[in-house]
Amino acid sequence: MLSKDIAAKPLPGAAIAAADAVEPTLPLELLELELSLEGFSGGEASFCEAVRSAASAVSGDFLFDLPAAGLIPDCRRLAVIRIPEGDAAMRTLFAALDEDGAEIRLLQPDEETEHLLRFADAFVDLLQRLPKKPREAA
């Protein structure tokens, strides 16, 4: 089942080459991500691991999660992930755990979540500025 939140919103112009204004399609990574989350068995405790695994399956990154009460309607927790979008670009998405803790839906950033997107971008910028640890020290 494709998330209504993803399917209903048009893809940005810089999405993937196959996605154009004439025939909007979901990028393969997005479909894989949706399918990976379909197997979620429910529960707040397993939410992060399910989202982390799904992001990893499409060569994406799990950035962080936070309580979402008051941020997004019918949402208990919100995870921020980044997935590949064509060349070297990354797309930021939100994975929302519903109030019942039974289903995860993907959300594209919009006007209501713009502040969360700016926070996620600042978080990524900070991570990129941190010195990299040598592999043997990690």
Disulfide bonds with the S-S distance in Angstrom:
none
